[in-house]
Amino acid sequence: MIEFVPDIPRWRQVADVVRRRIADGTYPPRTRVPSVVQLTSEFGVANATAHKVLRALREEGLTYTEPGLGSFVAEQSQKAGAAEDV
């Protein structure tokens, strides 16, 4: 678990950790990112918080969801395209 900073929403802090893991290659493209259950267990957050983390990463274009399979790290080109849309 991480030590949470009081003034920053927990979902943002967890999303930052997952973002860093994607950036440093801990979670390479096309690999599964932690599920809601895994995020709640690792970070000690509520299910709703973990869902918000995964939704934020998907909306940023860093991940994509395959129904019934989970969330996966997006390809580099998908991430670049998402950044250009901003």
N, CA, C and O atoms as a GROMACS GRO file, in nm:
protein
  344
    1MET      N    1   0.084  -0.120   0.000
    1MET     CA    2   0.000   0.000   0.000
    1MET      C    3   0.088   0.125   0.000
    1MET      O    4   0.202   0.123   0.045
    2ILE      N    5   0.032   0.232  -0.051
    2ILE     CA    6   0.103   0.359  -0.049
    2ILE      C    7   0.050   0.443   0.065
    2ILE      O    8  -0.059   0.420   0.117
    3GLU      N    9   0.129   0.541   0.103
    3GLU     CA   10   0.082   0.635   0.204
    3GLU      C   11   0.014   0.749   0.130
    3GLU      O   12   0.077   0.822   0.053
    4PHE      N   13  -0.115   0.765   0.154
    4PHE     CA   14  -0.193   0.864   0.081
    4PHE      C   15  -0.172   1.004   0.137
    4PHE      O   16  -0.160   1.024   0.258
    5VAL      N   17  -0.169   1.101   0.045
    5VAL     CA   18  -0.161   1.243   0.080
    5VAL      C   19  -0.304   1.289   0.105
    5VAL      O   20  -0.392   1.266   0.021
    6PRO      N   21  -0.330   1.354   0.218
    6PRO     CA   22  -0.469   1.388   0.254
    6PRO      C   23  -0.542   1.479   0.156
    6PRO      O   24  -0.663   1.461   0.138
    7ASP      N   25  -0.476   1.574   0.093
    7ASP     CA   26  -0.546   1.674   0.011
    7ASP      C   27  -0.568   1.633  -0.134
    7ASP      O   28  -0.627   1.709  -0.211
    8ILE      N   29  -0.523   1.515  -0.171
    8ILE     CA   30  -0.538   1.469  -0.310
    8ILE      C   31  -0.630   1.347  -0.308
    8ILE      O   32  -0.608   1.254  -0.230
    9PRO      N   33  -0.733   1.346  -0.395
    9PRO     CA   34  -0.823   1.230  -0.396
    9PRO      C   35  -0.746   1.099  -0.416
    9PRO      O   36  -0.651   1.092  -0.494
   10ARG      N   37  -0.787   0.997  -0.344
   10ARG     CA   38  -0.717   0.868  -0.350
   10ARG      C   39  -0.716   0.810  -0.491
   10ARG      O   40  -0.616   0.751  -0.532
   11TRP      N   41  -0.825   0.827  -0.564
   11TRP     CA   42  -0.827   0.769  -0.699
   11TRP      C   43  -0.719   0.831  -0.785
   11TRP      O   44  -0.660   0.762  -0.868
   12ARG      N   45  -0.692   0.961  -0.766
   12ARG     CA   46  -0.586   1.026  -0.844
   12ARG      C   47  -0.449   0.971  -0.807
   12ARG      O   48  -0.364   0.950  -0.894
   13GLN      N   49  -0.429   0.947  -0.679
   13GLN     CA   50  -0.300   0.895  -0.633
   13GLN      C   51  -0.276   0.753  -0.684
   13GLN      O   52  -0.164   0.719  -0.724
   14VAL      N   53  -0.379   0.670  -0.681
   14VAL     CA   54  -0.366   0.534  -0.733
   14VAL      C   55  -0.346   0.538  -0.885
   14VAL      O   56  -0.262   0.465  -0.938
   15ALA      N   57  -0.420   0.623  -0.954
   15ALA     CA   58  -0.404   0.636  -1.099
   15ALA      C   59  -0.262   0.681  -1.133
   15ALA      O   60  -0.205   0.634  -1.232
   16ASP      N   61  -0.205   0.770  -1.053
   16ASP     CA   62  -0.066   0.814  -1.075
   16ASP      C   63   0.031   0.697  -1.066
   16ASP      O   64   0.125   0.687  -1.145
   17VAL      N   65   0.010   0.609  -0.969
   17VAL     CA   66   0.098   0.492  -0.953
   17VAL      C   67   0.086   0.402  -1.076
   17VAL      O   68   0.188   0.358  -1.130
   18VAL      N   69  -0.035   0.375  -1.120
   18VAL     CA   70  -0.055   0.289  -1.237
   18VAL      C   71   0.003   0.356  -1.362
   18VAL      O   72   0.065   0.290  -1.445
   19ARG      N   73  -0.017   0.488  -1.375
   19ARG     CA   74   0.039   0.564  -1.487
   19ARG      C   75   0.192   0.550  -1.491
   19ARG      O   76   0.250   0.526  -1.597
   20ARG      N   77   0.255   0.564  -1.374
   20ARG     CA   78   0.402   0.550  -1.368
   20ARG      C   79   0.445   0.409  -1.408
   20ARG      O   80   0.545   0.392  -1.478
   21ARG      N   81   0.370   0.309  -1.366
   21ARG     CA   82   0.403   0.172  -1.401
   21ARG      C   83   0.389   0.148  -1.551
   21ARG      O   84   0.466   0.072  -1.609
   22ILE      N   85   0.293   0.212  -1.613
   22ILE     CA   86   0.279   0.202  -1.758
   22ILE      C   87   0.398   0.272  -1.825
   22ILE      O   88   0.458   0.217  -1.917
   23ALA      N   89   0.431   0.391  -1.779
   23ALA     CA   90   0.540   0.469  -1.838
   23ALA      C   91   0.675   0.400  -1.824
   23ALA      O   92   0.758   0.405  -1.916
   24ASP      N   93   0.699   0.334  -1.709
   24ASP     CA   94   0.831   0.273  -1.689
   24ASP      C   95   0.839   0.130  -1.741
   24ASP      O   96   0.943   0.064  -1.727
   25GLY      N   97   0.730   0.081  -1.801
   25GLY     CA   98   0.733  -0.051  -1.862
   25GLY      C   99   0.697  -0.165  -1.769
   25GLY      O  100   0.701  -0.281  -1.810
   26THR      N  101   0.663  -0.135  -1.645
   26THR     CA  102   0.618  -0.241  -1.554
   26THR      C  103   0.496  -0.310  -1.614
   26THR      O  104   0.482  -0.432  -1.605
   27TYR      N  105   0.408  -0.230  -1.675
   27TYR     CA  106   0.293  -0.283  -1.748
   27TYR      C  107   0.315  -0.248  -1.895
   27TYR      O  108   0.279  -0.138  -1.938
   28PRO      N  109   0.373  -0.339  -1.973
   28PRO     CA  110   0.398  -0.310  -2.115
   28PRO      C  111   0.268  -0.309  -2.197
   28PRO      O  112   0.164  -0.355  -2.150
   29PRO      N  113   0.275  -0.256  -2.320
   29PRO     CA  114   0.157  -0.255  -2.407
   29PRO      C  115   0.097  -0.395  -2.423
   29PRO      O  116   0.168  -0.495  -2.430
   30ARG      N  117  -0.035  -0.398  -2.430
   30ARG     CA  118  -0.116  -0.519  -2.450
   30ARG      C  119  -0.117  -0.612  -2.330
   30ARG      O  120  -0.169  -0.724  -2.339
   31THR      N  121  -0.060  -0.568  -2.215
   31THR     CA  122  -0.069  -0.652  -2.096
   31THR      C  123  -0.180  -0.600  -2.006
   31THR      O  124  -0.214  -0.482  -2.010
   32ARG      N  125  -0.234  -0.689  -1.927
   32ARG     CA  126  -0.345  -0.655  -1.838
   32ARG      C  127  -0.296  -0.567  -1.723
   32ARG      O  128  -0.191  -0.591  -1.664
   33VAL      N  129  -0.375  -0.464  -1.694
   33VAL     CA  130  -0.349  -0.383  -1.575
   33VAL      C  131  -0.428  -0.446  -1.460
   33VAL      O  132  -0.519  -0.525  -1.484
   34PRO      N  133  -0.395  -0.410  -1.336
   34PRO     CA  134  -0.467  -0.471  -1.224
   34PRO      C  135  -0.618  -0.448  -1.234
   34PRO      O  136  -0.665  -0.343  -1.278
   35SER      N  137  -0.691  -0.548  -1.190
   35SER     CA  138  -0.837  -0.541  -1.189
   35SER      C  139  -0.884  -0.458  -1.070
   35SER      O  140  -0.804  -0.416  -0.987
   36VAL      N  141  -1.014  -0.435  -1.063
   36VAL     CA  142  -1.073  -0.366  -0.949
   36VAL      C  143  -1.037  -0.438  -0.820
   36VAL      O  144  -0.996  -0.375  -0.722
   37VAL      N  145  -1.052  -0.569  -0.820
   37VAL     CA  146  -1.021  -0.648  -0.700
   37VAL      C  147  -0.874  -0.633  -0.662
   37VAL      O  148  -0.842  -0.618  -0.544
   38GLN      N  149  -0.785  -0.637  -0.760
   38GLN     CA  150  -0.642  -0.624  -0.732
   38GLN      C  151  -0.608  -0.485  -0.681
   38GLN      O  152  -0.526  -0.471  -0.590
   39LEU      N  153  -0.670  -0.382  -0.739
   39LEU     CA  154  -0.643  -0.245  -0.692
   39LEU      C  155  -0.693  -0.225  -0.549
   39LEU      O  156  -0.626  -0.163  -0.467
   40THR      N  157  -0.812  -0.278  -0.519
   40THR     CA  158  -0.864  -0.263  -0.382
   40THR      C  159  -0.774  -0.334  -0.283
   40THR      O  160  -0.753  -0.285  -0.172
   41SER      N  161  -0.722  -0.448  -0.320
   41SER     CA  162  -0.635  -0.525  -0.232
   41SER      C  163  -0.499  -0.456  -0.214
   41SER      O  164  -0.451  -0.441  -0.101
   42GLU      N  165  -0.437  -0.416  -0.324
   42GLU     CA  166  -0.304  -0.356  -0.317
   42GLU      C  167  -0.303  -0.220  -0.247
   42GLU      O  168  -0.214  -0.191  -0.168
   43PHE      N  169  -0.404  -0.137  -0.277
   43PHE     CA  170  -0.402   0.000  -0.227
   43PHE      C  171  -0.498   0.025  -0.110
   43PHE      O  172  -0.497   0.133  -0.050
   44GLY      N  173  -0.580  -0.073  -0.079
   44GLY     CA  174  -0.673  -0.056   0.032
   44GLY      C  175  -0.780   0.048   0.006
   44GLY      O  176  -0.821   0.121   0.097
   45VAL      N  177  -0.826   0.056  -0.120
   45VAL     CA  178  -0.930   0.153  -0.157
   45VAL      C  179  -1.061   0.080  -0.181
   45VAL      O  180  -1.064  -0.042  -0.194
   46ALA      N  181  -1.168   0.155  -0.188
   46ALA     CA  182  -1.301   0.099  -0.214
   46ALA      C  183  -1.315   0.060  -0.361
   46ALA      O  184  -1.241   0.108  -0.447
   47ASN      N  185  -1.411  -0.028  -0.388
   47ASN     CA  186  -1.439  -0.070  -0.526
   47ASN      C  187  -1.468   0.050  -0.615
   47ASN      O  188  -1.418   0.056  -0.728
   48ALA      N  189  -1.547   0.144  -0.567
   48ALA     CA  190  -1.582   0.262  -0.646
   48ALA      C  191  -1.456   0.342  -0.683
   48ALA      O  192  -1.446   0.396  -0.793
   49THR      N  193  -1.362   0.350  -0.591
   49THR     CA  194  -1.237   0.422  -0.617
   49THR      C  195  -1.157   0.350  -0.725
   49THR      O  196  -1.105   0.414  -0.817
   50ALA      N  197  -1.148   0.218  -0.716
   50ALA     CA  198  -1.075   0.141  -0.816
   50ALA      C  199  -1.140   0.153  -0.953
   50ALA      O  200  -1.071   0.164  -1.054
   51HIS      N  201  -1.274   0.151  -0.958
   51HIS     CA  202  -1.344   0.170  -1.086
   51HIS      C  203  -1.311   0.307  -1.144
   51HIS      O  204  -1.291   0.320  -1.265
   52LYS      N  205  -1.305   0.408  -1.060
   52LYS     CA  206  -1.275   0.544  -1.107
   52LYS      C  207  -1.134   0.552  -1.164
   52LYS      O  208  -1.110   0.621  -1.263
   53VAL      N  209  -1.040   0.482  -1.102
   53VAL     CA  210  -0.902   0.476  -1.152
   53VAL      C  211  -0.900   0.417  -1.292
   53VAL      O  212  -0.842   0.476  -1.384
   54LEU      N  213  -0.964   0.302  -1.310
   54LEU     CA  214  -0.963   0.236  -1.440
   54LEU      C  215  -1.035   0.320  -1.546
   54LEU      O  216  -0.993   0.324  -1.661
   55ARG      N  217  -1.144   0.386  -1.506
   55ARG     CA  218  -1.216   0.472  -1.601
   55ARG      C  219  -1.128   0.590  -1.644
   55ARG      O  220  -1.123   0.623  -1.762
   56ALA      N  221  -1.058   0.652  -1.549
   56ALA     CA  222  -0.972   0.767  -1.581
   56ALA      C  223  -0.860   0.726  -1.677
   56ALA      O  224  -0.832   0.797  -1.773
   57LEU      N  225  -0.798   0.613  -1.651
   57LEU     CA  226  -0.689   0.567  -1.739
   57LEU      C  227  -0.741   0.536  -1.879
   57LEU      O  228  -0.673   0.563  -1.978
   58ARG      N  229  -0.861   0.479  -1.886
   58ARG     CA  230  -0.922   0.450  -2.017
   58ARG      C  231  -0.953   0.579  -2.090
   58ARG      O  232  -0.926   0.591  -2.210
   59GLU      N  233  -1.010   0.678  -2.019
   59GLU     CA  234  -1.044   0.806  -2.081
   59GLU      C  235  -0.920   0.881  -2.129
   59GLU      O  236  -0.926   0.958  -2.224
   60GLU      N  237  -0.807   0.859  -2.062
   60GLU     CA  238  -0.679   0.922  -2.103
   60GLU      C  239  -0.616   0.850  -2.222
   60GLU      O  240  -0.518   0.899  -2.279
   61GLY      N  241  -0.671   0.735  -2.259
   61GLY     CA  242  -0.616   0.659  -2.370
   61GLY      C  243  -0.498   0.572  -2.331
   61GLY      O  244  -0.432   0.516  -2.418
   62LEU      N  245  -0.471   0.559  -2.202
   62LEU     CA  246  -0.360   0.475  -2.158
   62LEU      C  247  -0.396   0.328  -2.154
   62LEU      O  248  -0.310   0.241  -2.167
   63THR      N  249  -0.525   0.300  -2.137
   63THR     CA  250  -0.571   0.162  -2.134
   63THR      C  251  -0.695   0.147  -2.222
   63THR      O  252  -0.756   0.246  -2.263
   64TYR      N  253  -0.731   0.025  -2.248
   64TYR     CA  254  -0.856  -0.007  -2.316
   64TYR      C  255  -0.915  -0.129  -2.247
   64TYR      O  256  -0.843  -0.206  -2.184
   65THR      N  257  -1.044  -0.146  -2.258
   65THR     CA  258  -1.112  -0.256  -2.192
   65THR      C  259  -1.166  -0.354  -2.294
   65THR      O  260  -1.228  -0.314  -2.394
   66GLU      N  261  -1.143  -0.480  -2.269
   66GLU     CA  262  -1.201  -0.588  -2.348
   66GLU      C  263  -1.309  -0.651  -2.260
   66GLU      O  264  -1.277  -0.713  -2.159
   67PRO      N  265  -1.436  -0.636  -2.296
   67PRO     CA  266  -1.544  -0.691  -2.213
   67PRO      C  267  -1.522  -0.838  -2.180
   67PRO      O  268  -1.496  -0.920  -2.268
   68GLY      N  269  -1.532  -0.869  -2.053
   68GLY     CA  270  -1.514  -1.005  -2.006
   68GLY      C  271  -1.370  -1.047  -1.986
   68GLY      O  272  -1.344  -1.153  -1.930
   69LEU      N  273  -1.276  -0.964  -2.031
   69LEU     CA  274  -1.134  -0.999  -2.019
   69LEU      C  275  -1.057  -0.906  -1.924
   69LEU      O  276  -0.966  -0.951  -1.855
   70GLY      N  277  -1.094  -0.778  -1.920
   70GLY     CA  278  -1.024  -0.685  -1.833
   70GLY      C  279  -0.973  -0.563  -1.907
   70GLY      O  280  -1.010  -0.537  -2.021
   71SER      N  281  -0.887  -0.489  -1.838
   71SER     CA  282  -0.827  -0.367  -1.894
   71SER      C  283  -0.682  -0.394  -1.929
   71SER      O  284  -0.610  -0.463  -1.856
   72PHE      N  285  -0.640  -0.338  -2.042
   72PHE     CA  286  -0.506  -0.363  -2.095
   72PHE      C  287  -0.438  -0.231  -2.129
   72PHE      O  288  -0.504  -0.131  -2.156
   73VAL      N  289  -0.304  -0.232  -2.128
   73VAL     CA  290  -0.227  -0.114  -2.164
   73VAL      C  291  -0.240  -0.092  -2.314
   73VAL      O  292  -0.225  -0.186  -2.393
   74ALA      N  293  -0.268   0.031  -2.352
   74ALA     CA  294  -0.283   0.066  -2.493
   74ALA      C  295  -0.146   0.069  -2.561
   74ALA      O  296  -0.043   0.090  -2.497
   75GLU      N  297  -0.148   0.048  -2.692
   75GLU     CA  298  -0.026   0.059  -2.773
   75GLU      C  299   0.023   0.203  -2.769
   75GLU      O  300  -0.054   0.294  -2.741
   76GLN      N  301   0.148   0.223  -2.795
   76GLN     CA  302   0.208   0.357  -2.795
   76GLN      C  303   0.133   0.451  -2.889
   76GLN      O  304   0.107   0.566  -2.853
   77SER      N  305   0.097   0.403  -3.009
   77SER     CA  306   0.028   0.489  -3.105
   77SER      C  307  -0.110   0.531  -3.054
   77SER      O  308  -0.155   0.642  -3.081
   78GLN      N  309  -0.178   0.442  -2.979
   78GLN     CA  310  -0.308   0.477  -2.923
   78GLN      C  311  -0.291   0.587  -2.818
   78GLN      O  312  -0.372   0.680  -2.810
   79LYS      N  313  -0.185   0.576  -2.736
   79LYS     CA  314  -0.160   0.676  -2.633
   79LYS      C  315  -0.126   0.811  -2.698
   79LYS      O  316  -0.174   0.915  -2.653
   80ALA      N  317  -0.044   0.808  -2.802
   80ALA     CA  318  -0.006   0.932  -2.869
   80ALA      C  319  -0.128   0.998  -2.931
   80ALA      O  320  -0.143   1.120  -2.923
   81GLY      N  321  -0.215   0.918  -2.994
   81GLY     CA  322  -0.336   0.972  -3.055
   81GLY      C  323  -0.426   1.036  -2.952
   81GLY      O  324  -0.486   1.140  -2.977
   82ALA      N  325  -0.437   0.974  -2.836
   82ALA     CA  326  -0.522   1.029  -2.730
   82ALA      C  327  -0.466   1.162  -2.681
   82ALA      O  328  -0.542   1.254  -2.651
   83ALA      N  329  -0.335   1.172  -2.672
   83ALA     CA  330  -0.273   1.296  -2.623
   83ALA      C  331  -0.294   1.410  -2.724
   83ALA      O  332  -0.309   1.525  -2.685
   84GLU      N  333  -0.296   1.376  -2.854
   84GLU     CA  334  -0.315   1.478  -2.956
   84GLU      C  335  -0.458   1.533  -2.954
   84GLU      O  336  -0.481   1.646  -2.996
   85ASP      N  337  -0.552   1.453  -2.907
   85ASP     CA  338  -0.691   1.496  -2.906
   85ASP      C  339  -0.720   1.600  -2.799
   85ASP      O  340  -0.823   1.666  -2.804
   86VAL      N  341  -0.629   1.616  -2.704
   86VAL     CA  342  -0.652   1.706  -2.591
   86VAL      C  343  -0.651   1.848  -2.631
   86VAL      O  344  -0.670   1.936  -2.547
   0.00000   0.00000   0.00000
